[in-house]
Amino acid sequence: MGPAVGRAQAADRRRGGARGKLSLGWEEMKSWWAGPPRGWGQDWERGQRSPPRPSSRCPAGTFPDAMASEGHSKEETLSLRRQLIGSSCRLFFPEDPVKMVRAQGQYMYDEKGVEYIDCINNVAHVGHCHPHVVQAAHEQNQVLNTNSRFLHDNIVDYAQRLSRTLPKELCVFYFLNSGSEANDLALRLARQYTGHQDVVVVDHAYHGHLSSLIAISPYKFRSLEGQPEWVHVVPLPDTFRGPYREDHPDPASAYAAEVKRVTDSAQEKGRKIAAFFIESLPSVGGQIIPPVGYFQKAAQHIRRAGGVFVADEIQVGFGRVGKHFWAFQLQGEDFVPDIVTMGKPIGNGHPIACVATTRDIAGAFAGTGVEYFNTFGGSPVSCAVGLAVLDVLEKEQLQAHAAHVGEFFVGLLNQQKAKHPIIGDVRGVGLFIGVDLIKDLTTRMPATEEADYLVSRLKDACILLSTDGPGRNVLKFKPPMCFNKDNAKLVVNKLDTILTEMEKTMRSCETLQHTL
């Protein structure tokens, strides 16, 4: 055996035998996925690794830390990052960041082999490093990866598979690399089709990091150059904290009336509406579930003003909501957006994005005579990965799994709401769940500091979570779709333990001092 072959085999062992695992059938993949320790393959049983050790710090257990034997120490990595990476590119848990070296399913592993339950990563949609997705990318990479100007089966097969999940009106597809690119293209499509420029968005929205999208993202532009003249902001349809709450007789109509008010006002000033952009379930806004019927009514007002309705599914599409494949379908089967944008979970970590629209809108865009070309969008490898993600969703029935586990999880969290007054609201559908922490039962003031402390304590318990919402007080749960009931129980038990301790020792706000 030559030195190059030996080095390659050693590298394979360090990666968990990945090269040897890439020619598996579906049943073998499922066995590998489920096998000890947590989907890393079985090399440790043959004496090539030590078996996993129990962990006193993290009850989920640990991986062996042999994988951390090479590379930089955590301190060296952090020092190099501070030297070389822009400081605006922030880390989770900046006071004590976690160095991750491996992930599988709903678990991530640090350089010491400690296992964390991942409640953050909606990008790793069907689970970190799913073997079927890894194999699809590997096999296609060995054959061909080029741009979409060449004829290839994968792009049309993938578009056809996606079309089966959408209303028949949404039948033309554009493939890109990121959700930001998708929303930027959606804006171009809307403007070309309508001949208008202005955009309506909900407050606290975030639609991407490109200049065109920061301009339509109140979450960003309020900290930068402010609201452009051509952007019009309507209230976030939040029935817990917004102007029309859970006791309103018809919050959908009330929030839609705000869309009419804003579009009427804009038109009176001579402005022309091109589009209404909204996440189907606003995430950065605080894991919001818009009232049913809001989209239909808002779309009526937008379309009467000459605009189109853009449903941003970048955070929440591909079965996460459980009841439906797309979150906009929660509004009712009669609702069809004019444009749908997709990203994040679409490629399970591979950079893929997509825009789906009607033939009329696509025709207007093509009518300019200007080609739309994306160097990497729709490549054979990207489309192979996208097809593999759809395979896993179907074969492992992850949409139904999300509905089942999500309902169970929300039930457990509501039990905690009854026990701990700091939990003001539990809202969610499928595996898209928000827990709104409040300082005061009457005013519902966001418990920002308490939420930050809680997330830090959960990290110490090896549960990865983050916050969102205007007050950074909403615990957001968007785990990989293989997150299970045992994970939910463990997370809720830890949440209960920490909140109980906070009520005994922290007592920093009314809801931590209140005893039921």
Summary of the structure (lengths in Angstrom):
residues: 516
radius of gyration: 23.8
end to end distance: 70.6
largest distance: 78.8
contacts: 1776
relative contact order: 0.12
helix: 41%
strand: 15%
